[in-house]
Amino acid sequence: MGRVKCQVLVFAAVLAGLWQAGAGAQPGVAAEDEVRAVLTDFLRVFENGEVDAMEAAFTDATVFPRAIMGREPAEPIRVAAYRRQRGLDPQMREVVAEWRASRPGPPYVALEPRNLEIEVFGDAALATFHLENGPSLSRRTFVLANRDGVWRIVHLHASNVVESN
């Protein structure tokens, strides 16, 4: 089975589980607003390079699948970096460190979500949006969980594409 097909099947299974978990629930606007606030806060601390605050937005059980692509088109793929590990993704830490060393700020970047969609399924939520930066378009997908009245990020997936000439 192809990698993309496998990813689609896994994503569908996660959505089905979230749907089942929220069956019969009538999530209100308040839950969507809470999720929106968590995402907005996360993006602001990311813009400002506040690594500890970024990490605090995630659950203790969050496991990051490491990026499989190199950061530059000619950079080789780091298979060892693809292994799942707990804690904030080291590449996120590297990016923030590079911003702090080379850019004025904070804020070091401006992250304005476009086409934000939030679906709440009881104590779980799925949020997707785009980030636009010149010729590139980035899609972000967040899975959040509400534990003891606090929404935290369980999973973050980032996809980036650059328009070809």
Backbone bond lengths (Angstrom), bond angles and torsions (degrees), N, CA, C in turn:
res aa  C-N    CA-C-N  psi(-1)  N-CA   C-N-CA  omega(-1)  CA-C   N-CA-C  phi
1 M - - - 1.444 - - 1.524 107.69 -
2 G 1.330 117.06 136.25 1.447 121.34 -179.17 1.519 112.15 -66.20
3 R 1.335 116.04 156.26 1.459 121.49 -178.30 1.521 111.86 -60.20
4 V 1.329 117.69 -44.10 1.464 120.88 -179.08 1.519 110.40 -64.85
5 K 1.334 116.61 -43.24 1.462 120.30 179.59 1.528 110.39 -61.85
6 C 1.321 116.50 -41.04 1.462 121.57 178.69 1.527 110.33 -64.22
7 Q 1.340 117.63 -42.37 1.462 121.15 179.00 1.524 110.73 -63.34
8 V 1.323 117.28 -40.41 1.462 120.97 178.77 1.522 110.24 -63.43
9 L 1.332 117.24 -42.58 1.466 120.37 179.04 1.524 111.68 -64.50
10 V 1.321 117.28 -41.48 1.467 120.47 178.30 1.525 109.85 -64.32
11 F 1.325 117.23 -44.59 1.464 121.19 179.47 1.526 110.40 -61.58
12 A 1.335 117.61 -42.20 1.468 121.34 178.27 1.525 110.85 -62.51
13 A 1.327 116.78 -38.92 1.468 119.92 178.67 1.526 111.05 -65.62
14 V 1.338 116.96 -40.18 1.469 120.40 177.63 1.519 110.00 -63.26
15 L 1.326 116.94 -45.77 1.465 120.06 178.70 1.520 111.60 -61.71
16 A 1.325 116.82 -41.50 1.468 120.01 178.76 1.524 110.26 -61.66
17 G 1.321 117.16 -40.57 1.458 120.74 177.60 1.515 111.97 -65.07
18 L 1.338 116.58 -41.32 1.462 119.62 177.01 1.518 110.96 -64.42
19 W 1.332 116.69 -41.46 1.459 120.96 179.45 1.522 110.21 -61.96
20 Q 1.335 116.24 -44.42 1.461 121.04 179.92 1.522 110.18 -63.10
21 A 1.340 116.63 -41.52 1.466 120.66 -179.38 1.519 111.36 -63.42
22 G 1.326 116.83 -29.88 1.459 119.79 -177.86 1.509 113.67 -102.60
23 A 1.329 118.01 10.03 1.462 120.83 -178.15 1.515 110.07 -58.48
24 G 1.310 115.77 130.59 1.449 121.64 178.32 1.516 113.11 85.28
25 A 1.309 117.85 -13.98 1.458 120.22 179.74 1.518 109.99 -78.41
26 Q 1.295 115.89 146.80 1.456 122.05 177.02 1.521 108.30 -115.66
27 P 1.329 117.37 78.02 1.456 118.63 -177.75 1.517 109.99 -62.65
28 G 1.308 115.69 135.76 1.452 120.21 -177.89 1.504 112.20 -94.70
29 V 1.298 112.90 178.49 1.451 120.14 178.08 1.523 109.84 -62.79
30 A 1.332 117.28 -31.54 1.466 120.76 -178.93 1.524 111.40 -58.54
31 A 1.328 118.16 -43.60 1.467 120.97 179.77 1.527 110.57 -64.06
32 E 1.324 117.24 -42.44 1.468 120.18 177.62 1.522 110.49 -61.87
33 D 1.337 116.43 -41.44 1.464 120.15 178.48 1.526 111.43 -63.68
34 E 1.336 116.90 -38.64 1.468 120.54 178.16 1.526 110.67 -64.35
35 V 1.329 116.65 -43.89 1.470 120.93 178.51 1.525 109.74 -63.61
36 R 1.323 116.76 -43.92 1.471 121.22 178.68 1.537 109.90 -58.61
37 A 1.329 116.99 -41.64 1.467 121.06 179.88 1.528 111.32 -65.07
38 V 1.333 117.31 -40.69 1.467 120.75 178.08 1.527 109.96 -62.14
39 L 1.335 116.93 -44.88 1.463 120.51 179.84 1.524 111.20 -64.59
40 T 1.333 116.64 -43.55 1.463 120.87 178.97 1.524 110.48 -60.88
41 D 1.335 116.27 -45.62 1.470 120.14 178.37 1.526 111.08 -61.26
42 F 1.346 116.91 -42.70 1.461 120.37 179.82 1.528 110.65 -61.47
43 L 1.331 116.81 -45.11 1.463 119.71 -179.78 1.525 111.36 -63.46
44 R 1.342 117.65 -38.18 1.472 120.54 179.56 1.527 111.11 -65.13
45 V 1.342 117.60 -44.53 1.470 118.37 -179.62 1.529 110.71 -70.22
46 F 1.339 117.02 -29.59 1.464 120.34 174.78 1.527 109.24 -65.90
47 E 1.339 117.58 -46.94 1.466 121.53 177.70 1.529 111.52 -56.00
48 N 1.324 115.68 -38.00 1.463 121.40 -176.45 1.524 113.49 -87.17
49 G 1.329 116.82 -0.83 1.455 120.81 177.39 1.516 114.22 69.03
50 E 1.328 116.97 30.64 1.465 121.92 -178.88 1.532 109.26 -90.96
51 V 1.317 116.07 84.27 1.461 122.15 -172.21 1.530 112.14 -60.64
52 D 1.319 118.22 -42.72 1.469 120.19 -179.34 1.526 111.29 -63.45
53 A 1.329 117.09 -41.19 1.468 120.60 177.88 1.527 110.75 -67.86
54 M 1.331 117.04 -35.03 1.466 120.22 176.11 1.519 109.41 -61.15
55 E 1.325 116.18 -48.61 1.460 120.25 -177.65 1.524 111.10 -63.81
56 A 1.330 117.84 -34.29 1.468 121.99 -179.53 1.526 112.26 -66.62
57 A 1.334 117.81 -19.29 1.466 120.99 179.63 1.526 112.19 -75.04
58 F 1.335 117.25 -14.16 1.460 122.08 -177.74 1.525 110.78 -98.17
59 T 1.330 116.28 154.78 1.461 120.23 173.92 1.525 108.89 -71.05
60 D 1.323 115.94 160.58 1.466 119.99 176.57 1.523 111.09 -65.41
61 A 1.329 116.62 -22.77 1.462 121.40 -176.93 1.526 113.04 -91.71
62 T 1.323 117.93 0.19 1.455 119.99 -179.35 1.519 110.06 -61.02
63 V 1.312 115.03 132.36 1.456 121.25 176.20 1.519 106.85 -121.57
64 F 1.319 116.29 121.46 1.456 120.67 -179.19 1.513 110.41 -89.77
65 P 1.339 117.41 125.63 1.458 117.83 167.47 1.524 106.51 -77.79
66 R 1.280 117.15 124.63 1.453 121.05 -176.60 1.525 111.40 -67.35
67 A 1.301 114.58 151.74 1.457 120.10 179.05 1.527 109.47 -63.63
68 I 1.330 115.74 135.90 1.466 118.42 179.63 1.517 111.49 -96.01
69 M 1.305 117.12 -12.99 1.452 119.85 -178.13 1.518 109.83 -96.02
70 G 1.312 116.29 149.42 1.450 120.53 172.41 1.520 108.84 -68.56
71 R 1.314 117.40 159.24 1.457 120.61 -177.83 1.515 111.50 -78.55
72 E 1.300 118.05 -21.95 1.459 122.82 175.47 1.525 107.06 -117.58
73 P 1.340 117.72 150.10 1.470 119.14 -177.51 1.526 114.20 -53.76
74 A 1.329 119.24 -34.88 1.463 121.06 -177.70 1.527 112.63 -88.68
75 E 1.317 117.03 -6.69 1.467 120.31 -177.88 1.522 110.05 -74.39
76 P 1.330 117.24 136.83 1.471 119.01 -179.19 1.527 111.77 -70.33
77 I 1.307 114.95 155.41 1.458 121.43 176.26 1.524 108.20 -72.90
78 R 1.322 115.93 135.38 1.464 121.01 -179.94 1.527 108.63 -101.35
79 V 1.316 117.11 94.26 1.460 121.88 -176.97 1.523 110.89 -60.33
80 A 1.326 118.00 -40.72 1.469 120.69 -179.52 1.525 111.13 -60.69
81 A 1.327 117.02 -30.74 1.461 120.83 -179.45 1.526 112.01 -75.35
82 Y 1.322 117.30 -10.44 1.466 121.28 -178.05 1.522 111.93 -81.29
83 R 1.308 118.22 -15.52 1.460 120.99 -178.63 1.522 110.04 -64.67
84 R 1.339 115.62 141.92 1.461 119.82 -179.17 1.523 110.74 -70.65
85 Q 1.329 115.08 137.62 1.458 121.49 178.68 1.525 108.89 -143.37
86 R 1.328 115.82 153.23 1.461 120.25 176.23 1.528 109.96 -82.20
87 G 1.312 114.58 156.78 1.458 120.27 177.63 1.513 111.72 95.25
88 L 1.316 115.11 171.24 1.455 121.31 -177.88 1.524 110.04 -63.05
89 D 1.315 115.60 136.70 1.453 122.01 -178.27 1.530 110.14 -55.68
90 P 1.338 118.01 126.34 1.467 120.27 179.41 1.528 113.20 -56.98
91 Q 1.346 117.81 -31.90 1.464 119.08 178.18 1.526 110.77 -65.49
92 M 1.350 117.59 -34.61 1.462 119.60 176.43 1.528 109.46 -64.12
93 R 1.321 116.06 -41.41 1.469 120.03 178.04 1.533 110.63 -63.22
94 E 1.345 117.19 -41.55 1.464 121.62 179.44 1.521 110.99 -62.52
95 V 1.325 116.50 -43.95 1.465 120.98 -179.93 1.523 110.05 -60.49
96 V 1.333 116.56 -47.04 1.465 120.53 -179.85 1.531 110.36 -62.12
97 A 1.323 117.67 -42.71 1.467 120.79 179.14 1.531 110.83 -61.71
98 E 1.341 117.16 -39.90 1.466 120.95 177.63 1.519 110.72 -64.25
99 W 1.342 116.94 -42.81 1.470 120.30 178.19 1.520 110.47 -59.37
100 R 1.332 115.93 -48.25 1.469 120.68 -177.07 1.531 111.09 -60.46
101 A 1.327 116.75 -35.35 1.463 121.13 -177.66 1.524 113.16 -79.95
102 S 1.329 117.74 -24.40 1.463 118.95 -169.72 1.528 115.70 -122.15
103 R 1.323 118.35 -5.16 1.466 119.56 -175.58 1.521 111.06 -128.14
104 P 1.335 115.09 151.47 1.463 117.22 172.18 1.528 109.16 -73.17
105 G 1.277 116.94 150.45 1.459 119.58 178.55 1.502 109.82 154.98
106 P 1.260 118.96 -173.76 1.461 127.49 7.71 1.528 112.41 -79.03
107 P 1.308 117.01 160.79 1.463 127.83 -6.68 1.530 111.02 -71.24
108 Y 1.330 114.38 152.21 1.456 121.26 -179.10 1.522 112.33 -93.43
109 V 1.312 116.78 -24.54 1.466 123.39 178.27 1.525 108.13 -144.97
110 A 1.325 115.89 167.24 1.466 121.89 174.08 1.525 107.82 -117.49
111 L 1.316 116.49 118.11 1.466 121.97 -179.62 1.522 108.44 -114.34
112 E 1.310 116.28 103.71 1.462 121.35 -179.45 1.522 109.33 -112.81
113 P 1.327 116.85 108.20 1.470 119.22 -178.80 1.525 111.72 -66.74
114 R 1.320 115.41 137.34 1.467 122.77 176.79 1.525 107.67 -118.38
115 N 1.320 116.02 148.90 1.468 121.85 177.75 1.525 111.84 55.95
116 L 1.323 116.67 42.47 1.460 121.07 -179.74 1.523 110.16 -67.93
117 E 1.322 115.47 127.13 1.463 121.84 175.11 1.514 108.05 -127.89
118 I 1.332 115.88 131.12 1.462 121.77 -179.64 1.515 108.40 -126.17
119 E 1.314 116.43 129.60 1.462 122.90 174.23 1.519 107.22 -121.38
120 V 1.329 116.58 128.73 1.460 121.25 179.39 1.518 108.43 -109.50
121 F 1.327 115.74 132.01 1.462 123.10 179.53 1.525 107.65 -125.85
122 G 1.322 117.23 80.13 1.461 120.25 -177.29 1.515 110.44 66.79
123 D 1.333 116.22 -116.60 1.463 121.62 -179.74 1.522 112.85 -94.05
124 A 1.322 117.38 15.22 1.464 121.93 177.53 1.522 108.62 -127.10
125 A 1.320 116.03 150.92 1.460 120.65 178.55 1.523 109.34 -143.87
126 L 1.320 114.28 149.00 1.454 122.39 176.71 1.521 106.75 -122.58
127 A 1.321 117.11 128.88 1.462 121.27 179.43 1.521 108.91 -130.71
128 T 1.324 115.77 136.54 1.459 120.84 176.59 1.520 108.68 -133.14
129 F 1.326 115.24 149.28 1.462 120.26 175.49 1.521 108.77 -162.61
130 H 1.329 115.01 170.95 1.463 122.06 177.25 1.523 109.48 -114.08
131 L 1.314 115.21 151.21 1.456 123.12 169.57 1.519 105.96 -121.63
132 E 1.334 116.57 129.98 1.462 120.30 -179.22 1.519 109.51 -109.97
133 N 1.335 114.92 136.69 1.453 120.69 179.32 1.518 108.00 -147.46
134 G 1.317 116.73 92.07 1.459 120.71 -179.41 1.512 111.38 58.86
135 P 1.343 117.47 -123.49 1.462 120.21 -177.37 1.528 113.53 -80.85
136 S 1.332 117.84 -1.87 1.464 118.92 -177.84 1.522 111.04 -105.02
137 L 1.317 114.32 151.17 1.460 122.31 176.14 1.519 106.65 -129.47
138 S 1.310 115.58 128.85 1.462 120.98 -179.16 1.514 108.91 -116.55
139 R 1.319 116.65 134.91 1.462 121.85 174.68 1.516 107.68 -109.29
140 R 1.322 115.20 134.57 1.454 121.07 176.74 1.518 108.69 -120.79
141 T 1.313 115.70 136.87 1.460 122.58 175.82 1.522 107.38 -127.73
142 F 1.317 115.53 124.94 1.464 122.18 179.11 1.517 109.00 -117.25
143 V 1.315 116.92 138.66 1.460 122.81 168.75 1.524 104.98 -113.05
144 L 1.337 115.92 128.59 1.459 121.19 -178.63 1.518 110.12 -123.17
145 A 1.325 115.92 155.03 1.465 121.72 176.99 1.522 108.39 -130.51
146 N 1.327 115.14 143.33 1.457 121.35 176.89 1.521 107.89 -102.34
147 R 1.316 115.62 113.79 1.459 121.86 177.90 1.519 107.67 -121.44
148 D 1.327 115.62 121.65 1.467 121.07 179.48 1.524 112.01 54.94
149 G 1.345 116.03 38.38 1.459 121.14 175.93 1.515 115.64 80.76
150 V 1.331 117.55 7.52 1.464 121.32 -179.19 1.525 109.32 -119.83
151 W 1.334 116.46 123.15 1.459 121.42 176.56 1.522 108.73 -83.42
152 R 1.342 115.64 129.83 1.464 121.24 175.72 1.531 108.50 -134.59
153 I 1.311 114.79 157.34 1.458 121.21 -179.00 1.527 109.07 -80.78
154 V 1.335 115.05 128.03 1.462 122.05 178.12 1.526 110.13 -97.56
155 H 1.324 115.86 -35.73 1.465 120.18 -177.37 1.518 109.07 -152.26
156 L 1.319 115.54 143.74 1.457 123.00 176.50 1.516 107.56 -131.52
157 H 1.327 115.98 127.74 1.463 120.33 175.66 1.520 107.87 -120.75
158 A 1.320 116.49 133.31 1.459 122.24 -179.67 1.518 109.92 -122.68
159 S 1.331 115.73 129.20 1.464 121.93 174.50 1.519 107.48 -125.04
160 N 1.315 116.50 134.94 1.461 121.61 -179.21 1.519 109.57 -129.38
161 V 1.325 115.89 135.40 1.460 120.48 174.96 1.523 108.62 -132.18
162 V 1.320 115.13 148.83 1.454 121.59 175.85 1.515 106.97 -118.89
163 E 1.328 115.72 131.44 1.461 120.13 -179.69 1.523 109.57 -62.78
164 S 1.327 115.53 132.48 1.463 119.16 179.46 1.519 109.57 -86.90
165 N 1.306 115.39 156.03 1.475 120.54 -179.17 1.491 111.50 -85.58
